C-alpha cells in the first residue's frame, strides 16, 4: 500500500517535472522557496489534494504555505 507521503511526492514529481524520483524528494524540501511551485502550482497541488482526499475546502482556508512541501501537503490532506 502506498503512503500518503509517497502519493503526494509522485504527484509533485510528475506534475512539475522534477529531476528526482518521488522517494528522493525530501518531505521538507520547500517547493515554493526552490521555485518549483508558484501561486498557480500551489493551487494545482491544493486542488489535487481536495480531489484525491475528498476534502471540503469550505471548511478551511488553503494557503500556498500549506502545500509548500510534501510534509505540509500531507498535513493539509489529513
MINUBA-311485 format. One record per atom (N, C-alpha, C): residue number from 1; residue in three letters; chain; atom name; x, y, z. Coordinates in Angstrom, 3 decimals, decimal comma, padded with zeros to 6 digits. Layout:
> num; residu; chaine; atome; x; y; z
> NUM; ALA; A; CA; X; Y; Z .
...
end
This chain:
> num; residu; chaine; atome; x; y; z
> 1; UNK; A; N; 000,834; -001,183; 000,000 .
> 1; UNK; A; CA; 000,000; 000,000; 000,000 .
> 1; UNK; A; C; 000,884; 001,253; 000,000 .
> 2; UNK; A; N; 000,537; 002,214; -000,813 .
> 2; UNK; A; CA; 001,295; 003,451; -000,941 .
> 2; UNK; A; C; 000,903; 004,419; 000,167 .
> 3; UNK; A; N; 001,901; 005,035; 000,779 .
> 3; UNK; A; CA; 001,619; 006,011; 001,831 .
> 3; UNK; A; C; 001,170; 007,331; 001,203 .
> 4; UNK; A; N; 000,528; 008,126; 002,017 .
> 4; UNK; A; CA; 000,074; 009,433; 001,557 .
> 4; UNK; A; C; 001,265; 010,291; 001,117 .
> 5; UNK; A; N; 002,371; 010,221; 001,859 .
> 5; UNK; A; CA; 003,566; 010,980; 001,504 .
> 5; UNK; A; C; 004,073; 010,563; 000,127 .
> 6; UNK; A; N; 004,105; 009,260; -000,125 .
> 6; UNK; A; CA; 004,561; 008,761; -001,420 .
> 6; UNK; A; C; 003,632; 009,201; -002,547 .
> 7; UNK; A; N; 002,351; 009,160; -002,297 .
> 7; UNK; A; CA; 001,381; 009,578; -003,312 .
> 7; UNK; A; C; 001,553; 011,050; -003,679 .
> 8; UNK; A; N; 001,704; 011,874; -002,661 .
> 8; UNK; A; CA; 001,872; 013,314; -002,892 .
> 8; UNK; A; C; 003,188; 013,568; -003,620 .
> 9; UNK; A; N; 004,249; 012,907; -003,202 .
> 9; UNK; A; CA; 005,557; 013,077; -003,856 .
> 9; UNK; A; C; 005,484; 012,658; -005,320 .
> 10; UNK; A; N; 004,833; 011,542; -005,607 .
> 10; UNK; A; CA; 004,683; 011,093; -007,006 .
> 10; UNK; A; C; 003,943; 012,142; -007,827 .
> 11; UNK; A; N; 002,873; 012,698; -007,272 .
> 11; UNK; A; CA; 002,114; 013,724; -007,991 .
> 11; UNK; A; C; 002,994; 014,942; -008,273 .
> 12; UNK; A; N; 003,689; 015,423; -007,260 .
> 12; UNK; A; CA; 004,521; 016,626; -007,410 .
> 12; UNK; A; C; 005,620; 016,397; -008,439 .
> 13; UNK; A; N; 006,310; 015,262; -008,358 .
> 13; UNK; A; CA; 007,395; 014,960; -009,298 .
> 13; UNK; A; C; 006,853; 014,892; -010,725 .
> 14; UNK; A; N; 005,739; 014,203; -010,920 .
> 14; UNK; A; CA; 005,162; 014,059; -012,264 .
> 14; UNK; A; C; 004,604; 015,377; -012,790 .
> 15; UNK; A; N; 003,901; 016,095; -011,957 .
> 15; UNK; A; CA; 003,224; 017,323; -012,384 .
> 15; UNK; A; C; 004,207; 018,450; -012,712 .
> 16; UNK; A; N; 005,291; 018,517; -011,951 .
> 16; UNK; A; CA; 006,198; 019,655; -012,092 .
> 16; UNK; A; C; 007,551; 019,280; -012,684 .
> 17; UNK; A; N; 007,671; 018,040; -013,182 .
> 17; UNK; A; CA; 008,857; 017,620; -013,928 .
> 17; UNK; A; C; 010,156; 017,709; -013,161 .
> 18; UNK; A; N; 010,149; 017,299; -011,907 .
> 18; UNK; A; CA; 011,378; 017,343; -011,113 .
> 18; UNK; A; C; 012,351; 016,274; -011,584 .
> 19; UNK; A; N; 013,627; 016,542; -011,403 .
> 19; UNK; A; CA; 014,678; 015,624; -011,846 .
> 19; UNK; A; C; 015,055; 014,594; -010,790 .
> 20; UNK; A; N; 014,194; 014,373; -009,815 .
> 20; UNK; A; CA; 014,427; 013,357; -008,782 .
> 20; UNK; A; C; 013,219; 012,429; -008,755 .
> 21; UNK; A; N; 013,436; 011,252; -008,225 .
> 21; UNK; A; CA; 012,322; 010,328; -008,052 .
> 21; UNK; A; C; 011,531; 010,704; -006,813 .
> 22; UNK; A; N; 010,299; 010,254; -006,729 .
> 22; UNK; A; CA; 009,469; 010,568; -005,559 .
> 22; UNK; A; C; 010,112; 010,170; -004,233 .
> 23; UNK; A; N; 010,808; 009,040; -004,206 .
> 23; UNK; A; CA; 011,442; 008,581; -002,969 .
> 23; UNK; A; C; 012,604; 009,482; -002,561 .
> 24; UNK; A; N; 013,195; 010,170; -003,532 .
> 24; UNK; A; CA; 014,336; 011,051; -003,256 .
> 24; UNK; A; C; 013,918; 012,460; -002,833 .
> 25; UNK; A; N; 012,655; 012,795; -003,009 .
> 25; UNK; A; CA; 012,169; 014,134; -002,676 .
> 25; UNK; A; C; 011,956; 014,233; -001,171 .
> 26; UNK; A; N; 012,775; 015,037; -000,518 .
> 26; UNK; A; CA; 012,681; 015,203; 000,929 .
> 26; UNK; A; C; 011,310; 015,757; 001,306 .
> 27; UNK; A; N; 010,702; 015,231; 002,366 .
> 27; UNK; A; CA; 009,401; 015,733; 002,791 .
> 27; UNK; A; C; 009,431; 017,208; 003,196 .
> 28; UNK; A; N; 010,621; 017,720; 003,535 .
> 28; UNK; A; CA; 010,739; 019,107; 003,985 .
> 28; UNK; A; C; 011,293; 020,051; 002,922 .
> 29; UNK; A; N; 011,542; 019,552; 001,713 .
> 29; UNK; A; CA; 012,057; 020,387; 000,630 .
> 29; UNK; A; C; 011,018; 021,460; 000,320 .
> 30; UNK; A; N; 011,396; 022,732; 000,447 .
> 30; UNK; A; CA; 010,457; 023,841; 000,249 .
> 30; UNK; A; C; 010,290; 024,119; -001,241 .
> 31; UNK; A; N; 009,191; 023,656; -001,774 .
> 31; UNK; A; CA; 008,911; 023,768; -003,207 .
> 31; UNK; A; C; 008,676; 025,212; -003,638 .
> 32; UNK; A; N; 008,144; 026,041; -002,757 .
> 32; UNK; A; CA; 007,938; 027,461; -003,077 .
> 32; UNK; A; C; 009,276; 028,190; -003,120 .
> 33; UNK; A; N; 010,067; 027,993; -002,077 .
> 33; UNK; A; CA; 011,363; 028,673; -001,992 .
> 33; UNK; A; C; 012,290; 028,263; -003,131 .
> 34; UNK; A; N; 012,218; 027,008; -003,543 .
> 34; UNK; A; CA; 013,074; 026,491; -004,616 .
> 34; UNK; A; C; 012,578; 026,903; -005,999 .
> 35; UNK; A; N; 011,404; 027,514; -006,073 .
> 35; UNK; A; CA; 010,873; 027,951; -007,358 .
> 35; UNK; A; C; 010,163; 026,855; -008,137 .
> 36; UNK; A; N; 009,957; 025,696; -007,508 .
> 36; UNK; A; CA; 009,230; 024,615; -008,168 .
> 36; UNK; A; C; 007,764; 025,000; -008,290 .
> 37; UNK; A; N; 007,207; 025,562; -007,221 .
> 37; UNK; A; CA; 005,814; 025,999; -007,217 .
> 37; UNK; A; C; 005,735; 027,512; -007,233 .
> 38; UNK; A; N; 004,806; 028,016; -008,020 .
> 38; UNK; A; CA; 004,414; 029,413; -007,934 .
> 38; UNK; A; C; 002,977; 029,392; -007,413 .
> 39; UNK; A; N; 002,261; 030,496; -007,483 .
> 39; UNK; A; CA; 000,898; 030,515; -006,942 .
> 39; UNK; A; C; -000,019; 029,553; -007,698 .
> 40; UNK; A; N; 000,158; 029,433; -009,004 .
> 40; UNK; A; CA; -000,667; 028,501; -009,785 .
> 40; UNK; A; C; -000,298; 027,060; -009,422 .
> 41; UNK; A; N; 000,975; 026,785; -009,258 .
> 41; UNK; A; CA; 001,412; 025,449; -008,855 .
> 41; UNK; A; C; 000,878; 025,074; -007,478 .
> 42; UNK; A; N; 000,896; 026,031; -006,548 .
> 42; UNK; A; CA; 000,350; 025,778; -005,210 .
> 42; UNK; A; C; -001,141; 025,479; -005,304 .
> 43; UNK; A; N; -001,852; 026,216; -006,146 .
> 43; UNK; A; CA; -003,273; 025,962; -006,352 .
> 43; UNK; A; C; -003,490; 024,572; -006,963 .
> 44; UNK; A; N; -002,634; 024,188; -007,902 .
> 44; UNK; A; CA; -002,736; 022,876; -008,541 .
> 44; UNK; A; C; -002,591; 021,758; -007,510 .
> 45; UNK; A; N; -001,601; 021,880; -006,625 .
> 45; UNK; A; CA; -001,403; 020,872; -005,582 .
> 45; UNK; A; C; -002,605; 020,862; -004,638 .
> 46; UNK; A; N; -003,059; 022,049; -004,228 .
> 46; UNK; A; CA; -004,205; 022,125; -003,318 .
> 46; UNK; A; C; -005,453; 021,504; -003,950 .
> 47; UNK; A; N; -005,703; 021,791; -005,214 .
> 47; UNK; A; CA; -006,876; 021,238; -005,899 .
> 47; UNK; A; C; -006,769; 019,717; -006,005 .
> 48; UNK; A; N; -005,570; 019,213; -006,269 .
> 48; UNK; A; CA; -005,375; 017,766; -006,330 .
> 48; UNK; A; C; -005,643; 017,132; -004,970 .
> 49; UNK; A; N; -005,149; 017,751; -003,895 .
> 49; UNK; A; CA; -005,391; 017,225; -002,546 .
> 49; UNK; A; C; -006,885; 017,169; -002,239 .
> 50; UNK; A; N; -007,608; 018,211; -002,627 .
> 50; UNK; A; CA; -009,061; 018,258; -002,395 .
> 50; UNK; A; C; -009,738; 017,101; -003,111 .
> 51; UNK; A; N; -009,383; 016,890; -004,378 .
> 51; UNK; A; CA; -010,000; 015,799; -005,155 .
> 51; UNK; A; C; -009,571; 014,426; -004,649 .
> 52; UNK; A; N; -008,280; 014,251; -004,440 .
> 52; UNK; A; CA; -007,737; 012,937; -004,080 .
> 52; UNK; A; C; -008,202; 012,470; -002,710 .
> 53; UNK; A; N; -008,256; 013,391; -001,749 .
> 53; UNK; A; CA; -008,571; 013,014; -000,377 .
> 53; UNK; A; C; -009,961; 013,468; 000,048 .
> 54; UNK; A; N; -010,775; 013,853; -000,934 .
> 54; UNK; A; CA; -012,176; 014,220; -000,691 .
> 54; UNK; A; C; -012,307; 015,236; 000,447 .
> 55; UNK; A; N; -011,508; 016,294; 000,364 .
> 55; UNK; A; CA; -011,542; 017,349; 001,373 .
> 55; UNK; A; C; -012,610; 018,368; 001,032 .
> 56; UNK; A; N; -013,116; 019,023; 002,029 .
> 56; UNK; A; CA; -014,091; 020,090; 001,822 .
> 56; UNK; A; C; -013,375; 021,419; 002,044 .
> 57; UNK; A; N; -012,993; 022,101; 000,959 .
> 57; UNK; A; CA; -012,220; 023,336; 001,112 .
> 57; UNK; A; C; -013,010; 024,465; 001,765 .
> 58; UNK; A; N; -014,301; 024,318; 001,869 .
> 58; UNK; A; CA; -015,098; 025,361; 002,531 .
> 58; UNK; A; C; -014,839; 025,395; 004,024 .
> 59; UNK; A; N; -014,291; 024,305; 004,555 .
> 59; UNK; A; CA; -014,053; 024,224; 005,994 .
> 59; UNK; A; C; -012,710; 024,794; 006,426 .
> 60; UNK; A; N; -011,877; 025,161; 005,472 .
> 60; UNK; A; CA; -010,571; 025,695; 005,833 .
> 60; UNK; A; C; -010,020; 026,566; 004,712 .
> 61; UNK; A; N; -009,219; 027,511; 005,089 .
> 61; UNK; A; CA; -008,551; 028,359; 004,117 .
> 61; UNK; A; C; -007,318; 027,618; 003,605 .
> 62; UNK; A; N; -007,107; 027,657; 002,308 .
> 62; UNK; A; CA; -005,940; 026,997; 001,722 .
> 62; UNK; A; C; -004,940; 028,075; 001,328 .
> 63; UNK; A; N; -003,755; 028,011; 001,924 .
> 63; UNK; A; CA; -002,692; 028,975; 001,661 .
> 63; UNK; A; C; -001,530; 028,279; 000,974 .
> 64; UNK; A; N; -000,766; 029,004; 000,161 .
> 64; UNK; A; CA; 000,389; 028,378; -000,506 .
> 64; UNK; A; C; 001,337; 027,684; 000,464 .
> 65; UNK; A; N; 001,517; 028,229; 001,655 .
> 65; UNK; A; CA; 002,420; 027,632; 002,641 .
> 65; UNK; A; C; 001,954; 026,237; 003,058 .
> 66; UNK; A; N; 000,665; 025,970; 002,916 .
> 66; UNK; A; CA; 000,131; 024,671; 003,314 .
> 66; UNK; A; C; 000,498; 023,567; 002,322 .
> 67; UNK; A; N; 000,983; 023,930; 001,164 .
> 67; UNK; A; CA; 001,387; 022,932; 000,167 .
> 67; UNK; A; C; 002,821; 023,179; -000,299 .
> 68; UNK; A; N; 003,605; 023,883; 000,525 .
> 68; UNK; A; CA; 004,959; 024,255; 000,119 .
> 68; UNK; A; C; 005,947; 023,098; 000,150 .
> 69; UNK; A; N; 005,598; 022,016; 000,825 .
> 69; UNK; A; CA; 006,470; 020,835; 000,875 .
> 69; UNK; A; C; 005,592; 019,591; 000,929 .
> 70; UNK; A; N; 006,198; 018,440; 000,777 .
> 70; UNK; A; CA; 005,446; 017,187; 000,866 .
> 70; UNK; A; C; 004,858; 017,040; 002,264 .
> 71; UNK; A; N; 005,643; 017,361; 003,286 .
> 71; UNK; A; CA; 005,160; 017,259; 004,669 .
> 71; UNK; A; C; 003,976; 018,210; 004,902 .
> 72; UNK; A; N; 004,078; 019,439; 004,434 .
> 72; UNK; A; CA; 002,981; 020,391; 004,599 .
> 72; UNK; A; C; 001,751; 019,935; 003,838 .
> 73; UNK; A; N; 001,937; 019,416; 002,627 .
> 73; UNK; A; CA; 000,816; 018,934; 001,825 .
> 73; UNK; A; C; 000,153; 017,750; 002,509 .
> 74; UNK; A; N; 000,954; 016,899; 003,102 .
> 74; UNK; A; CA; 000,408; 015,731; 003,799 .
> 74; UNK; A; C; -000,464; 016,177; 004,966 .
> 75; UNK; A; N; -000,019; 017,185; 005,709 .
> 75; UNK; A; CA; -000,825; 017,707; 006,817 .
> 75; UNK; A; C; -002,128; 018,303; 006,295 .
> 76; UNK; A; N; -002,055; 018,990; 005,166 .
> 76; UNK; A; CA; -003,265; 019,584; 004,576 .
> 76; UNK; A; C; -004,243; 018,507; 004,117 .
> 77; UNK; A; N; -003,710; 017,348; 003,716 .
> 77; UNK; A; CA; -004,545; 016,256; 003,246 .
> 77; UNK; A; C; -005,134; 015,391; 004,341 .
> 78; UNK; A; N; -004,800; 015,687; 005,579 .
> 78; UNK; A; CA; -005,327; 014,876; 006,691 .
> 78; UNK; A; C; -006,676; 015,362; 007,137 .
end
